Amino acid sequence: MFTGIVAAVGKISSVQPLAGGLEAGVRLDIDAGPLSLDDVALGDSIAINGACMTVVEKTASAFSVDVSRESLNCTAGLDAIGEVNLEKALTLAERLGGHLVSGHVDGLGIVHRFEAVGESWELVIDAPRELAKFLAFKGSVVVNGVSLTVNRVQDIDGGVCRFSINLIPHTISVTTLKHLRAGSRVNLEIDLIARYVERMLSVQKA
């Protein structure tokens, strides 16, 4: 489990095909940047742009993960060299600063607009139809591993759910969201509680 509070911005420094070739997936070597790896062991989980991955190798300042083809097909930003948001798995001794996050990407969104509004930034994302029922005014959503609050929700033609988020300067400065542009793909994870509520209601109707 995670909180959606990015601990550090790291960098994918190398992308290498696994033994079975690109169709089998890739191994990512990641420079952890300011993220301390002193308490990270092989087999531990680290969220990379919101996707939970298992550490298979590590040094004092870097670690490696294997990403399956299925994971690559369902996520964005894990197939090329570049900056990534990092968060180590939650422990029971830590503050829950964001919200409960599983690190399982539910779908890919497309940035519709990203522009400055005063001192803050407005991020507008088009989410796929199947996630629309989980997005609500003042509800929580994870975008590329960052726990954020939904400010507006609009269902538009074609089954797309368009929602907007206000980003304060601090969030922009300590995450990779600053690199987003219209058309960028982003990893989305819906609220964990909303997922279970939907499941309970669907069982009751059956």
C-alpha positions in Angstrom: 0.0 0.0 0.0 1.0 3.6 -0.6 -0.2 7.1 0.2 0.1 8.9 -3.1 2.6 11.4 -1.5 5.6 11.3 -3.8 8.8 10.8 -1.8 11.3 11.7 -4.6 11.7 12.2 -8.3 14.0 9.6 -9.7 15.0 8.7 -13.3 14.8 5.7 -15.4 18.4 5.4 -16.6 18.1 2.2 -18.7 15.4 0.2 -20.4 16.5 -3.3 -21.4 14.4 -6.1 -22.9 14.0 -9.2 -20.7 15.4 -12.6 -21.8 12.3 -13.4 -23.9 12.5 -10.1 -25.8 10.3 -7.0 -25.8 7.2 -9.1 -25.8 8.2 -10.5 -22.4 8.8 -7.1 -20.9 11.7 -4.9 -19.8 14.1 -4.4 -17.0 14.3 -0.8 -15.8 17.3 0.6 -14.0 16.3 3.5 -11.9 18.4 6.2 -10.3 16.6 6.8 -7.0 17.7 10.4 -6.7 17.2 11.7 -3.1 15.1 8.6 -2.2 17.0 6.7 0.5 17.2 3.0 -0.2 18.8 2.0 3.1 15.6 0.3 4.3 14.7 -1.3 0.9 15.4 -5.0 0.4 15.1 -7.2 -2.6 11.4 -8.1 -3.1 10.2 -4.8 -1.6 7.6 -2.7 -3.5 8.2 0.8 -4.8 5.6 2.8 -6.8 6.9 4.2 -10.0 4.6 6.8 -11.5 1.9 5.1 -9.5 2.6 1.5 -10.6 3.6 -0.9 -7.9 6.9 -2.7 -8.9 9.1 -5.2 -7.1 12.8 -4.4 -6.5 14.9 -7.2 -8.1 18.4 -5.5 -7.8 19.7 -2.5 -5.8 22.7 -0.5 -5.0 23.2 2.4 -2.5 21.5 4.8 -5.0 19.7 2.8 -7.6 17.4 -0.1 -8.1 16.0 -2.3 -10.8 12.6 -3.7 -11.6 11.2 -6.1 -14.2 8.0 -4.8 -15.9 5.9 -7.4 -17.8 4.5 -6.7 -21.2 1.0 -6.7 -19.7 2.0 -3.9 -17.3 3.6 -1.9 -20.1 0.4 -2.2 -22.1 -1.6 -0.8 -19.2 0.6 2.0 -18.0 2.4 5.1 -19.3 5.9 6.4 -18.7 7.5 3.0 -17.9 9.0 2.3 -21.3 11.5 5.1 -21.8 14.4 6.9 -20.1 13.1 9.9 -18.1 12.0 11.2 -14.7 9.5 9.3 -12.6 7.7 9.8 -9.3 8.8 7.4 -6.6 7.2 6.3 -3.3 8.2 3.4 -1.1 5.5 1.2 0.4 3.7 2.5 3.4 4.5 1.3 6.9 2.1 1.4 9.9 4.4 4.0 11.6 3.9 6.6 8.9 1.4 9.4 8.5 -1.2 8.9 5.8 -0.8 12.2 4.1 -2.7 11.4 0.9 -5.1 8.5 0.8 -4.9 4.7 0.6 -3.3 3.8 -2.7 -2.8 0.2 -4.0 -0.3 1.0 -6.8 -2.5 -0.8 -9.3 -3.2 1.4 -12.4 -6.9 1.3 -13.3 -6.7 3.0 -16.6 -4.9 5.6 -18.8 -6.1 9.2 -19.0 -5.2 11.8 -21.6 -4.3 15.4 -20.6 -6.9 17.7 -22.1 -5.4 20.9 -20.8 -2.6 22.0 -18.4 -2.1 25.7 -17.8 -1.3 28.2 -15.1 -4.1 29.8 -13.2 -2.7 32.5 -11.0 0.0 30.9 -8.8 -1.5 27.4 -9.3 -2.0 25.1 -12.3 -5.2 23.6 -13.6 -4.8 20.0 -14.9 -7.7 18.7 -16.9 -7.8 15.0 -17.8 -10.0 12.9 -19.9 -10.6 9.5 -18.2 -12.0 6.4 -20.0 -15.7 5.6 -19.6 -15.2 2.7 -17.2 -13.7 5.0 -14.6 -16.3 7.7 -14.8 -18.5 6.3 -11.9 -15.5 6.4 -9.6 -14.7 10.1 -10.1 -16.5 12.6 -7.9 -16.3 16.2 -6.8 -13.8 16.5 -3.9 -13.1 12.8 -4.3 -9.5 11.4 -4.5 -7.7 10.2 -7.6 -4.1 9.2 -8.2 -2.3 10.7 -11.3 1.1 9.2 -12.0 1.4 8.2 -8.4 0.3 11.6 -6.9 -2.7 11.7 -4.6 -4.9 14.6 -5.8 -8.4 16.0 -5.2 -10.9 16.3 -8.0 -12.3 19.8 -8.4 -14.8 19.3 -11.2 -16.3 16.4 -13.1 -18.0 16.5 -16.5 -19.4 13.6 -18.5 -19.0 14.5 -22.2 -19.9 12.9 -25.5 -18.3 9.6 -26.4 -18.5 8.3 -22.8 -15.4 10.3 -21.7 -15.2 11.7 -18.1 -13.4 15.0 -18.0 -12.2 16.1 -14.6 -10.0 18.9 -13.4 -7.5 19.2 -10.6 -5.8 22.2 -9.0 -2.1 21.8 -8.5 -0.3 24.1 -6.0 3.3 25.2 -6.8 4.7 22.8 -4.2 3.2 19.8 -6.0 4.5 21.0 -9.3 8.0 21.5 -7.9 8.4 18.0 -6.2 6.8 15.8 -8.9 7.0 15.0 -12.6 3.6 16.5 -13.2 5.4 19.7 -14.4 6.3 17.9 -17.6 2.7 17.1 -18.6 1.3 18.6 -21.8 -2.0 18.4 -23.7 -2.1 14.9 -25.1 0.2 13.3 -22.5 -0.9 9.9 -21.2 -1.1 9.5 -17.5 -1.6 6.6 -15.1 -4.9 6.8 -13.1 -5.9 4.9 -10.0 -9.4 5.4 -8.6 -10.2 5.7 -4.9 -9.9 2.3 -3.1 -13.0 2.8 -1.1 -15.1 3.7 -4.2 -13.9 0.5 -5.8 -15.3 -1.6 -2.9 -18.5 0.4 -2.7 -19.1 -0.2 -6.4 -18.5 -4.0 -5.9 -20.9 -4.2 -2.9 -23.6 -2.4 -4.8 -23.2 -4.6 -7.9 -23.5 -7.8 -5.8 -26.7 -6.5 -4.1 -28.3 -5.9 -7.5 -27.4 -9.4 -8.8 
